């Protein structure tokens, strides 16, 4: 089943996770890990001010943000704002190989919905971009491209 909208407006999906979160839990314990997850979720919700957006914990340390009517530029801008806010919060993470505070990696996919685009393909595209952000150093954003797997690192 494809995605239908009345207008040909873009739809962006951000998928992000906390870098080296297992090491965080192992170092600081699961109770502190839960507090870290809540803090990161609150940061994401505070940055995403569009009422039509949907922020959710996907599982473990992974979060998804659905942004109706957000083009790729707007999605990158929002992802970068979340990434910066998380880093600037300065939650200590001595076990991270990236930075000595909590950071996130973000994958983005933007589409103009049509009958040919399946919702799961938007998730898979963002997931591929997230994998690319992690593969290329973490604490960064990567954008899914139909031509290349994930071609834009910020």
C-alpha positions in Angstrom: 0.0 0.0 0.0 1.5 3.4 -1.1 1.3 6.6 0.8 -1.4 9.0 -0.3 -1.6 12.7 0.4 -3.9 15.4 -1.0 -1.0 17.6 -2.1 2.4 16.7 -3.4 4.2 17.8 -0.2 7.4 16.3 1.0 7.6 14.0 4.0 10.8 13.5 5.9 11.8 10.8 8.4 14.7 11.1 10.8 16.0 8.0 12.5 18.6 8.6 15.2 20.3 6.8 18.0 22.7 7.5 20.9 26.3 6.7 20.0 27.8 3.9 22.1 24.7 3.6 24.3 25.4 0.0 25.3 28.8 1.2 26.7 26.9 4.1 28.5 24.6 1.5 30.2 27.5 -0.7 31.1 29.4 2.2 32.6 26.6 4.1 34.4 23.9 1.4 34.9 20.5 1.0 33.3 18.7 3.5 35.6 21.1 6.2 34.5 20.7 4.9 30.9 16.9 5.4 31.2 17.5 9.0 32.5 19.7 9.6 29.5 17.1 8.3 27.1 14.5 10.6 28.7 16.8 13.6 28.4 17.5 12.9 24.7 13.8 12.4 24.0 13.0 15.7 25.7 15.7 17.5 23.7 14.2 16.1 20.4 10.7 17.1 21.4 11.8 20.6 22.3 13.5 21.1 18.9 10.5 19.6 17.0 7.9 22.3 17.4 5.7 21.4 14.4 2.4 20.1 15.8 2.1 17.7 12.9 5.4 16.0 13.6 5.6 12.7 15.5 8.5 11.9 17.8 8.8 8.3 19.1 11.2 6.0 20.7 11.7 3.2 18.2 13.4 0.8 20.5 16.5 0.6 22.7 18.3 3.8 22.1 16.7 4.6 18.7 14.2 7.3 18.0 12.2 8.2 14.9 10.7 11.6 13.9 8.1 11.8 11.2 8.0 15.3 9.7 5.1 15.9 7.3 5.6 18.8 4.9 9.3 19.0 5.7 11.7 19.1 2.7 15.2 17.7 2.9 16.7 21.0 3.8 14.3 21.5 6.7 14.9 17.9 7.9 18.7 18.4 7.9 18.3 21.7 9.7 16.1 20.0 12.4 18.4 17.0 12.7 21.4 19.2 13.1 19.7 21.3 15.8 18.9 18.1 17.7 22.4 16.8 17.3 23.9 20.0 18.5 21.5 20.3 21.5 22.3 16.8 22.6 26.1 17.4 22.4 25.8 20.8 24.1 23.8 19.3 27.0 27.0 17.7 28.0 25.7 14.5 29.5 29.0 12.8 30.6 29.8 9.6 28.6 33.4 8.5 29.4 33.0 5.2 27.5 32.2 6.9 24.2 34.8 6.7 21.4 33.4 9.9 19.8 33.3 12.5 22.5 33.3 12.4 26.3 29.6 13.3 26.4 26.5 11.8 24.8 26.2 12.3 21.0 23.8 11.0 18.4 24.0 9.9 14.8 21.1 10.7 12.5 19.8 9.2 9.2 17.3 11.1 7.1 15.1 10.2 4.2 12.8 12.7 2.4 10.2 11.8 -0.2 7.3 13.2 -2.0 4.6 10.6 -1.2 3.1 8.7 -4.1 1.4 5.4 -4.8 4.8 3.9 -5.6 6.4 4.6 -2.2 5.9 2.2 0.6 6.1 3.5 4.2 8.6 0.8 5.1 10.9 2.0 2.3 11.1 5.4 4.0 12.2 3.7 7.2 14.7 1.5 5.4 16.2 4.6 3.6 16.6 6.5 6.9 18.1 3.3 8.5 20.6 3.0 5.7 21.6 6.7 6.2 21.9 6.2 9.9 24.2 3.2 9.3 26.3 5.4 7.0 26.5 8.2 9.7 27.7 5.6 12.2 30.1 4.0 9.7 31.7 7.3 8.9 32.4 8.4 12.5 29.2 9.0 14.4 27.9 12.3 15.9 26.8 13.3 12.4 23.9 13.3 9.9 23.7 11.3 6.8 21.0 11.7 4.1 19.7 8.8 2.1 19.9 9.2 -1.7 18.2 7.0 -4.3 21.3 7.2 -6.4 23.8 6.3 -3.7 23.1 4.7 -0.4 23.8 7.7 1.8 25.7 10.5 0.3 25.5 13.6 2.5 27.3 14.0 5.7 27.0 17.1 7.7 
